[in-house]
Amino acid sequence: MTRLPTVFVSHGSPMLALGAGATGTAWHSLAQSLPKPRAIVVFSAHWSAPTPVVGTAASHDTIHDFGGFPAPLYEVRYDTQGDPELALQLAKGLQDAGWPVRVDDERGLDHGAWVPLKDMYPDAEVPVVPITINSRQSPAWHYQLGQALTTLLPDDVLLVASGSLTHNLYEIEWGHDGEAAPPYVTAFQEWFHDRLQAGDVEALLDYRARAPEAARAHPTQEHLLPIYVALGAAGERPAVTRHFAAVTERILAMDVYSFAAA
């Protein structure tokens, strides 16, 4: 089969698990446009470790890693099968490439993983292998991690990187989805899109210095870092498609991208 693209989704608020609206439709439409994967490798902004950790569990429970939300949200479940064989294969491949890797046979799926996957594959029929980001490392480190996965990922395995194209919780306004986003949000959103379309990896890796109001768009980097894994894993000069662009809670850019190998 043709190699599956890599995917970046902005996962937004956990409340999307109760009804994701246009964002959920975009997630589902993207999944439906692709051949069904044999497995999914997911990188979530909400699972970080100093060195890569690969989830090798045979099944994954739903982690409700948030507080202060309505009770029905804590009743939502998205329990999936794992793929221990694939997980160990990826862990060994990364180790052989010089990455110090650990494995974890107990970890479930945090909301950064299961909220979008719930709309992408609502029957939870596709096995999932979670792998950590490192919130203290650079975009370049994550891009290189993605590059290391390029030759390790089977063609029929889908890499899903989950974060947010902008993520400033200091300025979030819950329920303000219909209002115009602050100019800095759209400026960052469009700068990043333009650089992706241009294949300007150098600028993207240096976004902190080059993008407009980067530190305001991302006071901390963990929600942007997953996109670099997806970009690196797609190989040189991938075809970039933006499947969705919107802003929720006034400041969360909900862009969805795929990166197809050239």
N, C-alpha and C positions, 0 to 999 in steps of 0.2 A: 504494500500500500504506500501511497504518498506520505511522506513524513508529516505528522501533525504539527501545526504551528505551536508556539508558546503563547500564553495568554496572560495579560495583566487586567485585574478587575479592581475597581475601587469599591470596598465593601460597605462603607458608610456606617450608619448607626445599627446596633443590634436589633432595633425595632423593625428593620426591613424583613426580619424573619417572620413577622406577623402580616406582611403584605408589602412587597417591594415595589409595586407600581411599575412605572416606566423603566426603572433600573432593573427590576426583576425580569421584565419582558426582554430587555437587552441581553441579560445574562442567558436566559433560556434560548433566545434566538441564536445567539452565538454558538451555544452547545449544539443546537439542532442543525446548524450549518456545517458541522464537522462530522466526519465518521466517528462512530462511538469508540472511545478509547478502551484499550484493554485495562488500563489503570490510570490514575491521576497522581502526579507528584505535586504537592502543594507547599508553597512557601507563604506563610502568613506573617504579617507585621507583629502579631501577638505571640509569636514563639521565637525567642531569641536565646542564644547561648554563645559563650566565648569561642567555641569551635563547632563546626557543623555536627548536628545530631540528627540521625535518621531514625524515624519512627518505624520499628519493625513489628509492631503488634499485629496479631491476626485479626483483631477487630478494634474499632475505635468508638468510644463513648462520646456523647455530646458534652462538651465543657461549656458551662454558662459562666464565662469569665468576665462578669460585669455585675454591677449593683445599682439599685435604685430605679429599676424599670418595673412596669406592670407585671403582676403575677403570671398572666398567661404566657409571657415570653419565656419563663423558666420551665414551662411545660412542653415547649417545642423541642423535639428531638430529631437528630439526623445521625443515626448510628450506622456506620458503614463497616464493610470488611476492609482489612488491610491486605497487603501483598508482601509477606515477609521475604519471599524469595527475591522479588525485585528490590526490596529495601536493602537486603544484604548485598546484592549484586552492585547496587549504587554505592553503598558504603565502602565496599572493597575497591571499586573503581576509583573513588575519590582518594582513598588511602594510597593506592598505587600511584596516583598522580601527585602525591605529596601533601595532601590535606589531612590534618589530624582529626579523625572522625570518631565519634562515639555513636552507640545505638541505644535506643530506648524502646522497650517492649511493653510499656504501660501507658504512654501518653495517648490521650484522645484528641479530638479536633476542637480547637478554640473557635470563637465566633468569626474570626477573620477567614477561617477555612469553611466552616459549615454553612454560614449564612448565604454566601453566593452559590456554593455547591448545591444547596437545597433547591434553588431555582434552576440551576444548570442541569442537574440530574435528580429530579424530585423523587425518583424511586430508590435512590441510594444504591443502585445496582453496580456501580463502578468502584472497584477497590481503590483505596487511597493510601498514599505514602507521604506523610508530612516530613519536612526537613526544615531546620531552623535557619533564620537569618542571624546576623550579629549586629545588634543596634549600635554597638560601639565602633564598628568598622565603617570603612568608606564606601561610596558608590563603586569605586574601582575594585575593591575587594569582592563585592557582590557580582560585579560584571565578570570578574575572573572565575568566580565560582560557577556562574552560568556557563562560561566557556568550557570549563572542565566537564560539565555535564553534556556538552554537545555530542560527544562521541559515545557517551554512556547511556543516554536515553534511547530505548527502542523507538522505532518510528511510530508505533501504535500506542505510545504513552503520552498523555497530555500533561504538560507542565502548566500549572496555574499559579501565578504570583498574585497575592492579595494584599492590598494596602489602601492608599488614597492619594490622588494626584495633588491635593492640598489637604492640610490637616492641622488647623490651629484651634485646639480645643479652648483656648483662652477667649476666643471670639465667637464661639459657636452660639447659635440662637435656635433652640429646638423648635421645630414646627414652622419655621420661616422658609418654606420651600418656594413660595411664589414671588418672593421679593428679589430685586436685582442684587447680584453678588457684589461685594466691594471690588473696586477696580483692581486691587492687587491680586485677587483670586483669578480673575479672567486673564490678567496680564501674564501671570505665571503659567496658567493653563495653556495659553496660546503660544507662549515662548517654548514650552516643553514640546508641544505638538509640532511646531515648526522645526525644531532641532531634530526630533525623531524622523520627520519626513525627509529632512536633508541628510540623514545618516551621520549627523555630526556628533559622534560618540565623544570626542574630546571635550566639546562644550557641555554635553550632558553630564559627563563625569565631574566637571568643574562647575556644576550648576550653582553651587553655593556662592561663587564669586560672580557668575555671569548672568544668572536668571534674575528678572526683576523681583525685588522684595522676597528673595528666597528664604531668608530667615523668618520672615513673617508668615509665609506660606507653610513653612515647616520649622517651627521652633525646635522640634526634635525630628530626627531623620527617619525613624523606623518605618513610617508608613510610605515613604518613597523608595526605600531600599529594595523592596521586592521587584520593582520594575526592572532594575538592573540585572537581576538574575534571569528574568525572562528575555531581556534583550541580549545578554551574553550567550544564552543557550540557543538562540536562533541562528547563530553563525554570522558570517560577514555580510553586511549590507542586506539584511532581511527586508522583505516587503512589509511595510507598516500599514495597518488598517485601524482607524479609530471607529469603533462600532457604536459608541455612545459618548455623549458629552453633556453634562448637566451639573447643576450645583444644588445640593440639599443643605438644610440647616444653615443656610445663608453662606457658609464658607467651605463646605466639603465638596470639592470637585470630584465627580463620580465617573470620570472617564474610564472607558473599557477599550483595550487594545489587543490586537493579535500581531504576532511577528512570525512571518513565514520564511523559512529558509530559501535563499536564492537558488 
